[in-house]
Amino acid sequence: MSALGAFNGIVLSVYLLLGKKKRSVPTIFLITLLLALSIRVSKSVFLYFNPSIPRIYLQIGLSACFLIGPALYYFFRSVQENVTKIPASWKWIWGILLGIIILTGSILPYPAYPAIWNDVIVYIIYLEWMIYLIATGFVLKTVLKTFLVNRSALNSTEKFRLLLYTGNCLVFLAYLLSLANIICGIYIIGPVLFSFLLYLSIFYNLQGARYENGLPVKSEKKKIAAPDAQVWIEKLETAIREKELYKDPNLKLNDLAKIINISVHQLSQLLNDNLGKGFSTYINEYRINEACRLITTNDHLTFEAIGYEVGYNSKSTFYAAFRKIKDTTPALYKENIS
């Protein structure tokens, strides 16, 4: 089971790598995560059933292990922040990580220095993996808090993130307990857990979900399920009202998606399919409702000033949106209210 999981993990990562000409940033890190885990698990399987395998394979497996934590962390970072281009700082960090692997493997190869690898380097690798797991937990603190407080409020995307993170933590824990000799025979549990996690993820996605920027989302032809949609709508309305986001004239769909921690595709689907309106109409309704409140309660502001106050860059844009939403002009609206 472990060997099959490792093999399929490599096949899946190669498929994701070659399946599309243009890959999103989260997909790149997901491929790296799958490949690193698969190589690490392959090494564990070979070593478990054949302890006399060449030591170079042990070096390859442990080197891949050095990339698991960073790949997981930057996968979730890129998803949460809707990253469309890898920042220069991230490239520097990955360059340093790869440089460490190459230099260490060249200067201190495992076949020549097994004692240093087993007594020093392996502990550094596991410490780095643990640090990145903790950092990933902070990235997912909102999802983890929701899980602890109200599990029913988790939507399908959040459940998948939680599954992926928890699975990686369990794999790490199995390897750590084996390294510390706390539980005898647990070494092979790590590979088994990886295989279980891989197949569970595939099964999860086959149940009506597909990958969009590294996240499972519902089919475009269907609305987001009512319970999930209600949760997102409440988050959306709370964020817009409390932070008065509609007053930002440069507010875009991806900005709003970042703030409420949802993918751009899902937010667009929520607005169009579940609420029956586009992003522009949705924001304009908030702006025009606020404009109506100011027209009613403030006699000192001109209509143009009110337009700028609620988030419009020009008087003409404000008037056009007002007429579209209220089917009248600001002046006639004020006259009718009076």
C-alpha positions in Angstrom: 0.0 0.0 0.0 2.8 2.4 0.8 4.7 1.6 -2.4 1.6 2.0 -4.4 0.8 5.4 -2.7 4.4 6.6 -3.4 4.2 5.5 -7.0 0.8 7.2 -7.6 2.0 10.3 -5.8 4.9 10.6 -8.3 2.5 9.9 -11.2 0.1 12.5 -10.0 2.8 15.2 -9.5 4.2 14.5 -13.0 0.6 14.7 -14.4 0.0 18.1 -12.7 3.4 19.2 -13.9 2.9 18.3 -17.6 -0.9 18.5 -17.7 -1.1 22.2 -18.4 1.1 24.6 -20.2 0.4 27.3 -17.6 0.2 26.3 -14.0 -0.9 28.5 -11.1 1.4 29.3 -8.2 -0.5 27.0 -5.7 -0.3 24.2 -8.2 3.5 24.6 -8.5 3.8 24.2 -4.7 1.3 21.4 -4.6 3.4 19.5 -7.2 6.5 20.1 -5.2 4.8 18.9 -2.0 3.5 15.7 -3.7 6.9 15.0 -5.3 8.9 15.6 -2.1 6.5 13.4 0.0 6.5 10.7 -2.7 10.3 10.5 -2.8 10.5 10.5 1.0 7.9 7.7 1.2 9.6 5.7 -1.5 12.9 5.8 0.4 11.0 4.6 3.6 9.4 1.7 1.7 12.6 0.5 0.2 14.5 0.8 3.4 11.8 -1.0 5.4 11.8 -4.0 3.1 15.4 -3.9 2.1 17.7 -2.4 4.8 20.8 -3.0 2.7 19.8 -0.6 -0.1 22.6 1.8 -1.4 23.0 4.8 1.0 22.7 7.3 -1.8 18.9 6.5 -1.8 18.8 7.4 1.9 20.4 10.8 1.0 17.9 11.4 -1.7 14.9 10.6 0.6 16.2 12.8 3.4 17.0 15.6 1.0 13.4 15.5 -0.3 12.2 15.6 3.3 13.9 19.0 3.6 11.4 20.4 1.1 8.1 19.0 2.5 7.5 21.7 5.1 8.4 24.7 2.9 6.2 23.3 0.0 3.2 22.9 2.4 3.7 26.3 3.9 4.0 28.2 0.6 1.2 26.2 -0.9 -1.2 27.5 1.7 0.4 31.0 1.6 -0.2 31.2 -2.1 -3.8 30.0 -1.8 -4.6 32.3 1.1 -3.1 35.4 -0.6 -4.2 34.5 -4.1 -0.7 34.8 -5.4 -0.5 34.8 -9.2 3.3 35.4 -9.5 5.9 34.0 -7.1 7.5 36.9 -5.2 11.2 37.5 -5.4 11.6 36.8 -1.6 10.1 33.4 -2.0 12.4 32.6 -4.9 15.4 33.6 -2.7 14.2 31.3 0.1 13.8 28.4 -2.3 17.1 29.1 -3.8 18.8 29.0 -0.4 17.0 25.7 0.5 18.0 24.0 -2.8 21.6 25.4 -2.3 21.8 23.8 1.1 20.7 20.5 -0.3 23.2 20.5 -3.1 26.1 21.8 -1.0 25.5 19.4 1.9 25.1 16.4 -0.5 28.3 17.3 -2.3 30.5 18.1 0.7 29.0 15.5 3.1 27.5 12.7 1.0 25.6 10.1 3.0 27.7 7.1 1.8 30.9 8.7 3.1 29.5 10.3 6.3 26.5 8.2 7.5 27.2 9.1 11.1 26.9 12.9 10.5 23.7 12.4 8.6 22.1 10.1 11.2 23.3 12.0 14.3 23.1 15.7 13.1 21.6 16.4 9.6 18.5 14.3 10.1 17.6 16.2 13.2 18.1 19.5 11.4 15.8 18.3 8.6 13.1 17.3 11.1 13.4 20.6 13.0 13.0 22.6 9.8 10.0 20.5 8.8 8.4 21.1 12.3 9.0 24.9 12.1 7.3 25.1 8.7 4.4 22.9 10.0 3.9 25.4 12.9 4.1 28.3 10.5 1.5 26.7 8.3 -0.8 26.4 11.4 -0.6 30.1 11.8 -1.5 30.6 8.1 -4.6 28.4 8.7 -5.5 29.8 12.2 -8.9 30.9 11.0 -9.8 27.5 9.6 -8.4 25.8 12.8 -10.4 28.2 15.0 -13.6 27.5 13.1 -13.0 23.8 13.4 -12.6 24.0 17.1 -15.5 26.4 17.7 -18.1 25.4 15.0 -17.2 22.6 12.7 -20.5 22.9 10.8 -19.5 26.3 9.6 -16.6 24.9 7.6 -17.1 24.8 3.8 -15.8 22.2 1.5 -12.6 24.1 0.6 -11.8 24.7 4.3 -12.4 21.0 5.0 -9.9 20.1 2.2 -7.3 22.5 3.6 -7.8 21.0 7.1 -7.5 17.4 5.7 -4.2 18.3 3.9 -2.7 20.0 6.8 -3.7 17.3 9.4 -2.5 14.5 7.1 0.9 16.2 6.8 1.1 16.6 10.6 0.3 12.9 11.1 3.0 11.8 8.6 5.5 14.0 10.3 4.5 12.7 13.7 4.9 9.1 12.6 8.4 9.8 11.3 9.3 11.8 14.4 8.2 9.1 16.8 10.2 6.5 14.8 13.3 8.8 14.8 13.0 9.1 18.6 12.5 5.4 19.1 9.4 6.1 21.2 7.2 3.6 19.4 8.7 0.5 17.8 7.6 -0.4 14.3 5.9 2.9 13.6 8.3 3.9 10.8 6.2 2.3 8.1 3.1 4.1 9.4 4.3 7.4 7.8 4.2 5.9 4.3 0.8 4.2 5.0 -0.6 7.5 6.2 0.7 9.3 3.1 -1.0 6.7 0.9 -4.3 7.0 2.9 -4.1 10.8 2.6 -3.4 10.7 -1.1 -6.3 8.3 -1.9 -8.7 10.2 0.4 -7.8 13.5 -1.4 -8.4 11.9 -4.8 -11.7 10.4 -3.6 -12.7 13.7 -2.1 -12.1 15.5 -5.4 -14.0 12.8 -7.4 -17.1 13.6 -5.4 -18.1 16.5 -7.6 -15.0 18.7 -7.0 -12.1 19.7 -9.2 -8.8 21.7 -8.8 -8.8 25.4 -9.3 -5.5 27.0 -8.3 -4.8 24.1 -6.1 -8.2 24.0 -4.4 -11.2 21.8 -4.8 -14.3 23.8 -5.9 -17.7 22.8 -7.0 -18.5 22.4 -10.7 -19.2 25.7 -12.5 -22.6 24.4 -13.6 -23.8 24.2 -10.0 -24.4 26.7 -7.3 -22.4 26.5 -4.2 -24.3 24.4 -1.6 -26.7 26.5 0.4 -25.1 25.9 3.8 -21.6 26.8 2.4 -23.0 29.8 0.5 -24.8 31.2 3.6 -21.5 31.1 5.5 -19.6 32.9 2.8 -22.4 35.5 2.3 -22.3 36.3 6.0 -18.5 36.7 5.9 -18.8 38.8 2.8 -21.5 41.2 4.1 -19.8 41.5 7.5 -16.4 42.4 5.9 -18.0 45.0 3.6 -20.1 46.7 6.2 -17.6 46.7 9.1 -14.6 47.8 7.0 -16.6 49.9 4.5 -14.8 48.2 1.7 -17.2 49.6 -0.9 -15.8 53.1 -0.4 -12.5 52.0 -2.0 -12.8 53.1 -5.6 -10.0 50.6 -6.6 -11.7 47.6 -5.0 -11.4 44.5 -7.2 -12.8 41.0 -7.0 -9.5 39.5 -6.1 -9.0 42.1 -3.3 -12.3 41.1 -1.8 -11.6 37.4 -2.2 -8.3 37.8 -0.2 -10.0 39.6 2.6 -12.7 37.0 3.2 -10.2 34.1 2.5 -11.9 32.6 -0.6 -10.7 31.9 -4.1 -11.6 34.4 -6.8 -13.5 31.7 -8.7 -15.6 30.8 -5.7 -16.4 34.4 -4.9 -17.5 35.0 -8.5 -19.6 31.9 -8.4 -21.1 32.9 -5.1 -22.1 36.3 -6.5 -23.3 35.2 -9.9 -25.0 31.9 -9.2 -26.1 32.2 -5.6 -26.9 36.0 -5.3 -27.7 36.5 -9.0 -25.6 39.6 -9.5 -22.1 40.4 -10.7 -19.3 42.0 -8.6 -19.9 45.5 -10.0 -23.6 45.4 -9.3 -23.1 44.0 -5.8 -20.6 46.7 -4.8 -22.7 49.4 -6.5 -25.7 48.5 -4.4 -23.7 49.1 -1.2 -22.4 52.4 -2.6 -25.8 53.7 -3.7 -27.5 52.7 -0.5 -24.8 54.7 1.4 -25.3 57.6 -1.0 -29.0 57.6 -0.3 -28.4 57.7 3.4 -26.1 60.7 3.0 -28.5 62.4 0.7 -31.2 62.0 3.4 -29.2 62.9 6.4 -26.6 65.4 5.2 -27.6 68.7 3.5 -24.1 70.1 3.3 -22.6 67.7 0.8 -23.1 68.1 -2.9 -24.1 65.1 -5.0 -20.6 65.0 -6.5 -19.0 65.0 -3.0 -21.4 62.2 -2.0 -20.3 60.2 -5.0 -16.6 60.5 -4.1 -17.4 59.7 -0.5 -19.1 56.4 -1.3 -16.3 55.2 -3.7 -16.8 56.7 -7.2 -14.0 58.4 -9.1 -16.2 60.7 -11.1 -19.6 62.4 -11.0 -20.7 60.7 -14.3 -20.0 57.2 -13.0 -21.9 58.0 -9.8 -24.9 59.3 -11.6 -25.0 56.3 -14.0 -24.8 53.8 -11.2 -27.4 55.7 -9.2 -29.8 55.7 -12.1 -29.2 52.0 -12.7 -29.8 51.0 -9.1 -32.6 53.4 -8.1 -34.1 54.1 -11.5 -33.9 57.9 -10.8 -31.3 60.7 -10.4 -29.9 61.8 -7.0 -31.7 65.1 -7.3 -35.1 63.5 -8.0 -34.5 61.0 -5.2 -33.8 63.9 -2.7 -36.9 65.7 -4.0 -39.1 62.6 -3.5 -37.7 62.0 0.0 -38.4 65.6 0.9 
